[in-house]
Amino acid sequence: RGSPKGEDEAVASNDQHGLSLEHIMGTATSLSPVGLRQTKAPSPSPSTDEPTTYVPTTYSPTTSYEPTTNNNNPLTFYAIGDVPYSDMEACLLPHELAKLSTSEGKFLVHLGDLQDGKGGATCPETLHENIASIFESSPLPTIFVIGDNEWLDCGGGEGGTDAAEESFAYWEKHLLAFHERTDLNWPPLDVNITRHADHPEFFCLSP
């Protein structure tokens, strides 16, 4: 869920595919060449479709958001989610990430769901390690929002609480501070990230 916090701040989290960034970040313009699209079922293999006009009811995770700030200096970033859901997507994703333009977006946000959650997802540490490895291909700092498929859905309902807590610990270890890495030659993030003291998965972006 997300809600505005003044004109210069925004809270972002993922709630079972229900995140609606148009309510957080304002006007949107489709800029990204990445062709991954959000679906509730496993998504198709990435393609390089022409960018489409943003329509709130058919949210494209490749949309670049431009909130208006007090100094008329828009913050533009990329967002994707629900990927990779297959080995093929995991293979193609680094090539699509490499196409992101550092001149059109400051950073990338993954909105959660790193795997298909159907059938009782398993969430080993290797899941988070592999995602970190894939997103090393991004030319931009990448911020991760945790999704239910790699958290609350872990364990398939049997021993699910322990499995969910274990997976959350893996997410914290490998992805929570992923955007802070200094070994990937990323440009500056140019925003401040403030996290909730008790729930670090919730954060606020501000100038």
C-alpha atoms as an extended CHARMM CRD file, in Angstrom:
* protein
*
       207  EXT
         1         1  ARG       CA              0.0000000000        0.0000000000        0.0000000000  PROA      1               0.0000000000
         2         2  GLY       CA              1.1490000000        3.5190000000       -0.5460000000  PROA      2               0.0000000000
         3         3  SER       CA             -0.0520000000        7.0140000000        0.2220000000  PROA      3               0.0000000000
         4         4  PRO       CA              1.2510000000       10.5240000000       -0.3930000000  PROA      4               0.0000000000
         5         5  LYS       CA              3.3830000000       12.1130000000        2.2870000000  PROA      5               0.0000000000
         6         6  GLY       CA              3.5800000000       15.7330000000        1.3230000000  PROA      6               0.0000000000
         7         7  GLU       CA              4.7060000000       16.7290000000       -2.1260000000  PROA      7               0.0000000000
         8         8  ASP       CA              8.2630000000       15.5090000000       -1.7910000000  PROA      8               0.0000000000
         9         9  GLU       CA              7.9000000000       12.1390000000       -0.1000000000  PROA      9               0.0000000000
        10        10  ALA       CA              6.3000000000        8.8300000000       -0.9180000000  PROA      10              0.0000000000
        11        11  VAL       CA              5.8150000000        5.5460000000        0.8830000000  PROA      11              0.0000000000
        12        12  ALA       CA              6.0790000000        2.3360000000       -1.1210000000  PROA      12              0.0000000000
        13        13  SER       CA              5.2870000000       -1.2760000000       -0.3070000000  PROA      13              0.0000000000
        14        14  ASN       CA              3.8070000000       -4.3070000000       -2.0840000000  PROA      14              0.0000000000
        15        15  ASP       CA              0.5260000000       -5.9270000000       -1.1060000000  PROA      15              0.0000000000
        16        16  GLN       CA             -0.4260000000       -8.8790000000       -3.3130000000  PROA      16              0.0000000000
        17        17  HSD       CA             -0.0840000000       -7.1000000000       -6.6320000000  PROA      17              0.0000000000
        18        18  GLY       CA             -2.1450000000       -4.2030000000       -5.2700000000  PROA      18              0.0000000000
        19        19  LEU       CA              0.5080000000       -1.5050000000       -5.2910000000  PROA      19              0.0000000000
        20        20  SER       CA             -0.6500000000        1.5010000000       -7.2810000000  PROA      20              0.0000000000
        21        21  LEU       CA              2.1710000000        3.9640000000       -7.6990000000  PROA      21              0.0000000000
        22        22  GLU       CA              0.0110000000        6.4380000000       -9.5620000000  PROA      22              0.0000000000
        23        23  HSD       CA             -1.4870000000        7.2190000000       -6.1370000000  PROA      23              0.0000000000
        24        24  ILE       CA              1.9880000000        7.7530000000       -4.7300000000  PROA      24              0.0000000000
        25        25  MET       CA              4.1250000000        9.3910000000       -7.3400000000  PROA      25              0.0000000000
        26        26  GLY       CA              1.7520000000       11.4010000000       -9.5270000000  PROA      26              0.0000000000
        27        27  THR       CA              1.9620000000       11.7660000000      -13.2990000000  PROA      27              0.0000000000
        28        28  ALA       CA              3.5910000000        8.9160000000      -15.2210000000  PROA      28              0.0000000000
        29        29  THR       CA              5.3140000000        8.7960000000      -18.5800000000  PROA      29              0.0000000000
        30        30  SER       CA              6.3180000000        5.5380000000      -20.2660000000  PROA      30              0.0000000000
        31        31  LEU       CA             10.0310000000        5.7460000000      -21.0170000000  PROA      31              0.0000000000
        32        32  SER       CA             11.6740000000        2.4040000000      -20.3550000000  PROA      32              0.0000000000
        33        33  PRO       CA             12.5970000000        0.0470000000      -23.1970000000  PROA      33              0.0000000000
        34        34  VAL       CA             12.2360000000       -2.9850000000      -20.9370000000  PROA      34              0.0000000000
        35        35  GLY       CA              9.3710000000       -5.1500000000      -22.1240000000  PROA      35              0.0000000000
        36        36  LEU       CA              8.4260000000       -6.9900000000      -18.9230000000  PROA      36              0.0000000000
        37        37  ARG       CA              4.7780000000       -6.7670000000      -17.9790000000  PROA      37              0.0000000000
        38        38  GLN       CA              2.9600000000       -7.4210000000      -14.6980000000  PROA      38              0.0000000000
        39        39  THR       CA              0.4280000000      -10.2570000000      -14.5290000000  PROA      39              0.0000000000
        40        40  LYS       CA             -1.1230000000      -12.2660000000      -11.7330000000  PROA      40              0.0000000000
        41        41  ALA       CA             -0.1880000000      -15.4320000000      -13.6190000000  PROA      41              0.0000000000
        42        42  PRO       CA              3.4230000000      -16.2160000000      -14.5960000000  PROA      42              0.0000000000
        43        43  SER       CA              4.4490000000      -13.4590000000      -16.9660000000  PROA      43              0.0000000000
        44        44  PRO       CA              5.5100000000      -14.1410000000      -20.5580000000  PROA      44              0.0000000000
        45        45  SER       CA              9.0890000000      -13.9740000000      -21.6430000000  PROA      45              0.0000000000
        46        46  PRO       CA             10.4540000000      -10.4110000000      -21.7920000000  PROA      46              0.0000000000
        47        47  SER       CA             10.2500000000       -8.6500000000      -25.1200000000  PROA      47              0.0000000000
        48        48  THR       CA             11.2260000000       -5.2760000000      -26.4840000000  PROA      48              0.0000000000
        49        49  ASP       CA              7.7540000000       -3.9780000000      -27.3110000000  PROA      49              0.0000000000
        50        50  GLU       CA              7.3380000000       -0.2850000000      -28.0650000000  PROA      50              0.0000000000
        51        51  PRO       CA              6.4910000000        1.7000000000      -24.8860000000  PROA      51              0.0000000000
        52        52  THR       CA              2.7690000000        2.2300000000      -24.3970000000  PROA      52              0.0000000000
        53        53  THR       CA              0.8220000000        5.0950000000      -22.8820000000  PROA      53              0.0000000000
        54        54  TYR       CA              0.3400000000        4.6090000000      -19.1480000000  PROA      54              0.0000000000
        55        55  VAL       CA             -3.1650000000        3.4950000000      -18.1550000000  PROA      55              0.0000000000
        56        56  PRO       CA             -3.7290000000        3.0280000000      -14.3820000000  PROA      56              0.0000000000
        57        57  THR       CA             -5.9250000000       -0.0480000000      -14.8100000000  PROA      57              0.0000000000
        58        58  THR       CA             -3.2670000000       -1.8470000000      -16.8630000000  PROA      58              0.0000000000
        59        59  TYR       CA             -0.1800000000       -0.8820000000      -14.9330000000  PROA      59              0.0000000000
        60        60  SER       CA              3.0560000000       -1.5900000000      -16.7520000000  PROA      60              0.0000000000
        61        61  PRO       CA              6.0240000000       -2.2360000000      -14.4290000000  PROA      61              0.0000000000
        62        62  THR       CA              8.2880000000       -0.5050000000      -16.9190000000  PROA      62              0.0000000000
        63        63  THR       CA              6.6530000000        2.8830000000      -16.4400000000  PROA      63              0.0000000000
        64        64  SER       CA              8.8260000000        5.7810000000      -15.3570000000  PROA      64              0.0000000000
        65        65  TYR       CA              7.2460000000        8.0440000000      -12.7260000000  PROA      65              0.0000000000
        66        66  GLU       CA              7.7120000000       11.7910000000      -12.5560000000  PROA      66              0.0000000000
        67        67  PRO       CA              6.2980000000       13.4050000000       -9.4060000000  PROA      67              0.0000000000
        68        68  THR       CA              6.2370000000       17.1950000000       -9.4330000000  PROA      68              0.0000000000
        69        69  THR       CA              8.3560000000       18.7030000000       -6.6620000000  PROA      69              0.0000000000
        70        70  ASN       CA              8.3220000000       22.1770000000       -5.1700000000  PROA      70              0.0000000000
        71        71  ASN       CA             11.2930000000       23.2530000000       -7.2700000000  PROA      71              0.0000000000
        72        72  ASN       CA              9.8060000000       21.8110000000      -10.4750000000  PROA      72              0.0000000000
        73        73  ASN       CA             12.6070000000       19.2650000000      -10.6260000000  PROA      73              0.0000000000
        74        74  PRO       CA             10.9060000000       15.9200000000      -11.3170000000  PROA      74              0.0000000000
        75        75  LEU       CA             12.2380000000       12.6730000000       -9.8940000000  PROA      75              0.0000000000
        76        76  THR       CA             12.1370000000        9.9770000000      -12.5640000000  PROA      76              0.0000000000
        77        77  PHE       CA             12.7220000000        6.2880000000      -11.9010000000  PROA      77              0.0000000000
        78        78  TYR       CA             11.9490000000        2.8800000000      -13.3680000000  PROA      78              0.0000000000
        79        79  ALA       CA              9.7810000000        0.1950000000      -11.7710000000  PROA      79              0.0000000000
        80        80  ILE       CA              9.2350000000       -3.4930000000      -12.5020000000  PROA      80              0.0000000000
        81        81  GLY       CA              7.6720000000       -6.3800000000      -10.6070000000  PROA      81              0.0000000000
        82        82  ASP       CA              6.5340000000      -10.0060000000      -10.7640000000  PROA      82              0.0000000000
        83        83  VAL       CA              9.7530000000      -11.1540000000      -12.3800000000  PROA      83              0.0000000000
        84        84  PRO       CA             11.4960000000      -13.5170000000      -12.8930000000  PROA      84              0.0000000000
        85        85  TYR       CA              8.8070000000      -16.2040000000      -12.8520000000  PROA      85              0.0000000000
        86        86  SER       CA             10.7280000000      -18.7280000000      -14.9450000000  PROA      86              0.0000000000
        87        87  ASP       CA             14.2400000000      -19.8020000000      -15.8390000000  PROA      87              0.0000000000
        88        88  MET       CA             13.7820000000      -18.1670000000      -19.2370000000  PROA      88              0.0000000000
        89        89  GLU       CA             12.9160000000      -14.8090000000      -17.6670000000  PROA      89              0.0000000000
        90        90  ALA       CA             15.8670000000      -15.1320000000      -15.3000000000  PROA      90              0.0000000000
        91        91  CYS       CA             18.0920000000      -15.7000000000      -18.3330000000  PROA      91              0.0000000000
        92        92  LEU       CA             16.7210000000      -12.7650000000      -20.3510000000  PROA      92              0.0000000000
        93        93  LEU       CA             16.3100000000      -10.2470000000      -17.5360000000  PROA      93              0.0000000000
        94        94  PRO       CA             19.9820000000       -9.1350000000      -17.3570000000  PROA      94              0.0000000000
        95        95  HSD       CA             19.8930000000       -8.2850000000      -21.0660000000  PROA      95              0.0000000000
        96        96  GLU       CA             16.7290000000       -6.2100000000      -20.6000000000  PROA      96              0.0000000000
        97        97  LEU       CA             18.1110000000       -4.4530000000      -17.5260000000  PROA      97              0.0000000000
        98        98  ALA       CA             21.2020000000       -3.4410000000      -19.4720000000  PROA      98              0.0000000000
        99        99  LYS       CA             18.9570000000       -1.4000000000      -21.7910000000  PROA      99              0.0000000000
       100       100  LEU       CA             17.8230000000        0.9810000000      -19.0280000000  PROA      100             0.0000000000
       101       101  SER       CA             18.8760000000        4.5600000000      -19.6710000000  PROA      101             0.0000000000
       102       102  THR       CA             20.7690000000        6.3620000000      -16.9250000000  PROA      102             0.0000000000
       103       103  SER       CA             19.6740000000        9.6520000000      -18.4800000000  PROA      103             0.0000000000
       104       104  GLU       CA             15.9500000000        8.8650000000      -18.2210000000  PROA      104             0.0000000000
       105       105  GLY       CA             15.7930000000        7.4040000000      -14.7140000000  PROA      105             0.0000000000
       106       106  LYS       CA             17.6680000000        7.8510000000      -11.4440000000  PROA      106             0.0000000000
       107       107  PHE       CA             17.1080000000        4.3390000000      -10.1180000000  PROA      107             0.0000000000
       108       108  LEU       CA             15.0780000000        1.1480000000      -10.4840000000  PROA      108             0.0000000000
       109       109  VAL       CA             12.5050000000       -0.2170000000       -8.0410000000  PROA      109             0.0000000000
       110       110  HSD       CA             11.5210000000       -3.8870000000       -8.0050000000  PROA      110             0.0000000000
       111       111  LEU       CA              7.9900000000       -3.9560000000       -6.5900000000  PROA      111             0.0000000000
       112       112  GLY       CA              8.2280000000       -7.4960000000       -5.2980000000  PROA      112             0.0000000000
       113       113  ASP       CA              7.3210000000      -11.0800000000       -6.2160000000  PROA      113             0.0000000000
       114       114  LEU       CA             10.6420000000      -12.5160000000       -7.2560000000  PROA      114             0.0000000000
       115       115  GLN       CA              9.0740000000      -15.8490000000       -8.1740000000  PROA      115             0.0000000000
       116       116  ASP       CA              5.7600000000      -17.4800000000       -8.9690000000  PROA      116             0.0000000000
       117       117  GLY       CA              4.0070000000      -18.0430000000       -5.6430000000  PROA      117             0.0000000000
       118       118  LYS       CA              1.6230000000      -20.7450000000       -6.8420000000  PROA      118             0.0000000000
       119       119  GLY       CA              1.6650000000      -24.2180000000       -5.3390000000  PROA      119             0.0000000000
       120       120  GLY       CA              3.3460000000      -23.3240000000       -2.0680000000  PROA      120             0.0000000000
       121       121  ALA       CA              6.5090000000      -21.4100000000       -2.8200000000  PROA      121             0.0000000000
       122       122  THR       CA              9.8360000000      -22.4430000000       -1.3950000000  PROA      122             0.0000000000
       123       123  CYS       CA             12.0940000000      -19.5420000000       -0.4960000000  PROA      123             0.0000000000
       124       124  PRO       CA             15.6700000000      -20.6960000000        0.0430000000  PROA      124             0.0000000000
       125       125  GLU       CA             18.5300000000      -18.2820000000        0.4650000000  PROA      125             0.0000000000
       126       126  THR       CA             19.6510000000      -19.1230000000       -3.0650000000  PROA      126             0.0000000000
       127       127  LEU       CA             16.4880000000      -17.4020000000       -4.3860000000  PROA      127             0.0000000000
       128       128  HSD       CA             17.6400000000      -14.0640000000       -2.9700000000  PROA      128             0.0000000000
       129       129  GLU       CA             21.2710000000      -14.6530000000       -3.9090000000  PROA      129             0.0000000000
       130       130  ASN       CA             20.3060000000      -15.3670000000       -7.5220000000  PROA      130             0.0000000000
       131       131  ILE       CA             18.1370000000      -12.2350000000       -7.6980000000  PROA      131             0.0000000000
       132       132  ALA       CA             21.0070000000      -10.1320000000       -6.3860000000  PROA      132             0.0000000000
       133       133  SER       CA             23.2670000000      -11.6420000000       -9.0360000000  PROA      133             0.0000000000
       134       134  ILE       CA             20.7620000000      -10.8930000000      -11.8290000000  PROA      134             0.0000000000
       135       135  PHE       CA             20.2950000000       -7.2660000000      -10.7920000000  PROA      135             0.0000000000
       136       136  GLU       CA             24.0130000000       -6.6380000000      -10.7610000000  PROA      136             0.0000000000
       137       137  SER       CA             23.3800000000       -6.1740000000      -14.4920000000  PROA      137             0.0000000000
       138       138  SER       CA             21.3270000000       -3.0440000000      -13.8400000000  PROA      138             0.0000000000
       139       139  PRO       CA             23.0970000000        0.1980000000      -14.7750000000  PROA      139             0.0000000000
       140       140  LEU       CA             21.1020000000        1.9390000000      -12.0300000000  PROA      140             0.0000000000
       141       141  PRO       CA             20.8410000000        1.5060000000       -8.2510000000  PROA      141             0.0000000000
       142       142  THR       CA             18.0440000000       -0.9690000000       -7.5550000000  PROA      142             0.0000000000
       143       143  ILE       CA             15.6900000000       -0.7660000000       -4.5820000000  PROA      143             0.0000000000
       144       144  PHE       CA             13.7130000000       -3.8740000000       -3.6290000000  PROA      144             0.0000000000
       145       145  VAL       CA             10.2250000000       -4.0010000000       -2.1430000000  PROA      145             0.0000000000
       146       146  ILE       CA              9.4840000000       -7.4180000000       -0.6660000000  PROA      146             0.0000000000
       147       147  GLY       CA              6.5280000000       -9.2800000000       -2.1800000000  PROA      147             0.0000000000
       148       148  ASP       CA              4.2360000000      -11.9020000000       -0.7080000000  PROA      148             0.0000000000
       149       149  ASN       CA              5.5980000000      -14.6030000000       -3.0420000000  PROA      149             0.0000000000
       150       150  GLU       CA              8.9990000000      -14.4630000000       -1.3720000000  PROA      150             0.0000000000
       151       151  TRP       CA              7.6920000000      -13.7810000000        2.1140000000  PROA      151             0.0000000000
       152       152  LEU       CA              4.2140000000      -14.5790000000        3.4200000000  PROA      152             0.0000000000
       153       153  ASP       CA              3.5220000000      -17.2960000000        0.8430000000  PROA      153             0.0000000000
       154       154  CYS       CA              6.6790000000      -19.2010000000        1.7040000000  PROA      154             0.0000000000
       155       155  GLY       CA              6.1210000000      -22.6750000000        3.0740000000  PROA      155             0.0000000000
       156       156  GLY       CA              2.7250000000      -23.1840000000        1.4610000000  PROA      156             0.0000000000
       157       157  GLY       CA              0.8520000000      -22.8070000000        4.7390000000  PROA      157             0.0000000000
       158       158  GLU       CA              2.6260000000      -25.6710000000        6.5480000000  PROA      158             0.0000000000
       159       159  GLY       CA              5.2030000000      -24.2680000000        8.8790000000  PROA      159             0.0000000000
       160       160  GLY       CA              4.6070000000      -21.1120000000        6.9010000000  PROA      160             0.0000000000
       161       161  THR       CA              5.3360000000      -18.6810000000        9.7310000000  PROA      161             0.0000000000
       162       162  ASP       CA              8.8590000000      -20.0030000000       10.2780000000  PROA      162             0.0000000000
       163       163  ALA       CA              9.5010000000      -20.2120000000        6.5380000000  PROA      163             0.0000000000
       164       164  ALA       CA              8.2580000000      -16.6570000000        6.0120000000  PROA      164             0.0000000000
       165       165  GLU       CA             10.4500000000      -15.2770000000        8.7880000000  PROA      165             0.0000000000
       166       166  GLU       CA             13.4480000000      -17.1650000000        7.4310000000  PROA      166             0.0000000000
       167       167  SER       CA             12.8750000000      -15.8290000000        3.9220000000  PROA      167             0.0000000000
       168       168  PHE       CA             12.4500000000      -12.2840000000        5.2330000000  PROA      168             0.0000000000
       169       169  ALA       CA             15.8380000000      -12.6230000000        6.9330000000  PROA      169             0.0000000000
       170       170  TYR       CA             17.3610000000      -13.6970000000        3.5930000000  PROA      170             0.0000000000
       171       171  TRP       CA             15.7200000000      -10.7170000000        1.8730000000  PROA      171             0.0000000000
       172       172  GLU       CA             17.1560000000       -8.3760000000        4.4990000000  PROA      172             0.0000000000
       173       173  LYS       CA             20.5990000000       -9.9150000000        4.0910000000  PROA      173             0.0000000000
       174       174  HSD       CA             20.8070000000       -9.8020000000        0.2990000000  PROA      174             0.0000000000
       175       175  LEU       CA             18.3070000000       -7.2170000000       -1.0020000000  PROA      175             0.0000000000
       176       176  LEU       CA             17.3070000000       -4.6760000000        1.6530000000  PROA      176             0.0000000000
       177       177  ALA       CA             20.4450000000       -2.5750000000        1.1750000000  PROA      177             0.0000000000
       178       178  PHE       CA             21.2220000000       -3.7470000000       -2.3620000000  PROA      178             0.0000000000
       179       179  HSD       CA             20.9710000000       -0.1780000000       -3.6930000000  PROA      179             0.0000000000
       180       180  GLU       CA             23.8390000000        0.8430000000       -1.4020000000  PROA      180             0.0000000000
       181       181  ARG       CA             26.4120000000       -1.3270000000       -3.1540000000  PROA      181             0.0000000000
       182       182  THR       CA             29.5050000000        0.5780000000       -4.2100000000  PROA      182             0.0000000000
       183       183  ASP       CA             31.1510000000       -2.1000000000       -6.3680000000  PROA      183             0.0000000000
       184       184  LEU       CA             28.8360000000       -1.7780000000       -9.3940000000  PROA      184             0.0000000000
       185       185  ASN       CA             29.7830000000        1.7520000000      -10.5390000000  PROA      185             0.0000000000
       186       186  TRP       CA             26.2190000000        3.0090000000      -10.2000000000  PROA      186             0.0000000000
       187       187  PRO       CA             25.4310000000        6.7270000000      -10.4400000000  PROA      187             0.0000000000
       188       188  PRO       CA             24.3470000000        8.4640000000       -7.2260000000  PROA      188             0.0000000000
       189       189  LEU       CA             20.8550000000        7.5920000000       -6.0150000000  PROA      189             0.0000000000
       190       190  ASP       CA             20.0760000000       11.3030000000       -5.4790000000  PROA      190             0.0000000000
       191       191  VAL       CA             17.2630000000       10.5900000000       -3.0220000000  PROA      191             0.0000000000
       192       192  ASN       CA             17.1030000000        9.8320000000        0.6780000000  PROA      192             0.0000000000
       193       193  ILE       CA             15.5530000000        6.5620000000        1.8190000000  PROA      193             0.0000000000
       194       194  THR       CA             14.0110000000        6.5640000000        5.2800000000  PROA      194             0.0000000000
       195       195  ARG       CA             12.8280000000        3.2070000000        6.6030000000  PROA      195             0.0000000000
       196       196  HSD       CA             10.3330000000        2.4070000000        9.3380000000  PROA      196             0.0000000000
       197       197  ALA       CA             12.1420000000        1.6400000000       12.5800000000  PROA      197             0.0000000000
       198       198  ASP       CA             10.2450000000       -1.6110000000       13.2200000000  PROA      198             0.0000000000
       199       199  HSD       CA              9.3210000000       -2.5890000000        9.6570000000  PROA      199             0.0000000000
       200       200  PRO       CA             12.2590000000       -1.8650000000        7.3330000000  PROA      200             0.0000000000
       201       201  GLU       CA             10.2910000000       -3.1450000000        4.3430000000  PROA      201             0.0000000000
       202       202  PHE       CA              8.3820000000        0.1760000000        4.4570000000  PROA      202             0.0000000000
       203       203  PHE       CA             10.2870000000        3.1910000000        3.2670000000  PROA      203             0.0000000000
       204       204  CYS       CA              9.9500000000        6.7940000000        2.2350000000  PROA      204             0.0000000000
       205       205  LEU       CA             11.7280000000        8.5680000000       -0.6290000000  PROA      205             0.0000000000
       206       206  SER       CA             12.5800000000       12.2320000000       -0.1990000000  PROA      206             0.0000000000
       207       207  PRO       CA             14.9290000000       14.7960000000       -1.8300000000  PROA      207             0.0000000000
